[in-house]
Amino acid sequence: MKFSGITARRGIAGACAAGVLGGLAAATIAAPSAAASPEQCDASAVSGTVSSVTGSARAYLDGHPGANQAVTTAFSQPRPEAAATLRGYFTNNPQEYYDLRGILAPIGEVQSKCDVAVLPPDLASAYNEFMAG
């Protein structure tokens, strides 16, 4: 894995966390796939996953003031500046990057398992790039 790729993805982690905490995670929910278990992919279950991830991300950031400040700052910046802010923070704090990556993972799992989109397109793109890391 290239260090520069990891560094770029760290910025995306914060953007994802900021988006989730900003209430964007529940923007769209598509119809579940026929292969998905109905009780695991109904609107309530999908919303529960998003809510759980949001709560976990919020609790994590509350317990990590540096990460919280970086995400808070980035949330109000234009995308290039936000990416630089988050990249700088997560480069210096790689464990927090991996922690947030783990916290955000259920979003991708429910999207894949249930064939739903729970993030708006711009945030989904950042999320997918980050999680591929």
N, C-alpha and C positions, 0 to 999 in steps of 0.2 A: 504494500500500500504506500502511496506517495504521501509524504508529509504535507505537501501543498494541497493535495486533495482533502486530507483530513482537516487541515486548517480552514479551507473554504467551507467544508460541511459543518464545522463548529458554528460558523456564523448562521448557517441555516437552522441549526438546532434552536438557537435563540429566537430566530424569526418565527419558527414553528411554535415555540413556547409562547412568544408574544401574541401570535395569532390566536392560539387556543385560549390564552388568558384574556384576550381582547374580545372573545365571544364569537369569533369567526368560524370556529370548528363546527358549529351546528348549522351552517349556512344552507347546505343542501343534503338531502337524503334521497337517494334513488330507490327504485323498487328492488327488493332482494332477489337473488338468482333462485331458480327453481331447485338447484342442488343444495342450497343452504338450508340448514335446520330452521324451521319457522320460528321456534321459540328463541333461538339465538340471534335471529336476524330481523325480528320485528322492530318497529319503530322504537318501542320502549327499550329493548335490549341495546340497540345501536346508540340511542340517546344516553343510556346508562353508561356505556363504554366511554363516550365522549365526556360525560360528566365526571366519571372516575379519573380519566386522564387529566382533565382540567384541574380537578381537585388535587391530584398528586403533583402536577406541575406547580400549582400554586403553593402547596405545602413545601415542596422542594425549594422553590425560590425564596420562600419566607425563611427557610433555614440556612440559606446561602446568600447573605446580603450582597456579596460581590456580583454573583450571577444575577440576582434580582435587579441590582442597579444597572448592570449592562443591558439587560432585556428592557427595563423601563426606559433607559436612554434611547436604545435602538428603536423602540416602538414609536417614538415621536420624530425620528429622523427619516430623510429620504433613503430609499433602498441602498444606494451605494455607501452612504455614510453609516447606515445601520449595519451593513455587512462588515464594514471595517471595524466598527465598535465591537461587534460580537466576535469577529475573527480574532481580534487582539485579546479579548478576554478569555475565550476558550482555548487559544493557543497556550496561554499561560496557566490554564486550569483544565488539563485534559480529562481528569477524572470527572469533573462536572459535566463536560461534554458527553462522556459515555453514560453518566447517570441520566441526563436528560434524554439521551437517545433511547435508553431503556424505558423511561417513563412514557415517551411518545409512541413506542412500538405498537401498543394495542390499537392505535388509530389505523395503522396500515394493516394489521391483522384483521380487523373487522371489515375494512374496505375490501380486502382480498376475499375473505371467507364469504361475505354476504353480497359481493358485487355491488357495493354502494359507494357513493362519494360523500364524505362528511366534511370536506374542506373545499373552499372556493378554489377555482382553477389556479390563481397565482400562488396561493399558499400551498396547494397540492403539489405544484411543480417544485417548490423549495423543499417541501417535506420529502418528496420522493428522492431528490438529489441527496439530501442529507442522510436518509436512511440507507441509501445504496452504499455508503461509505464503509 
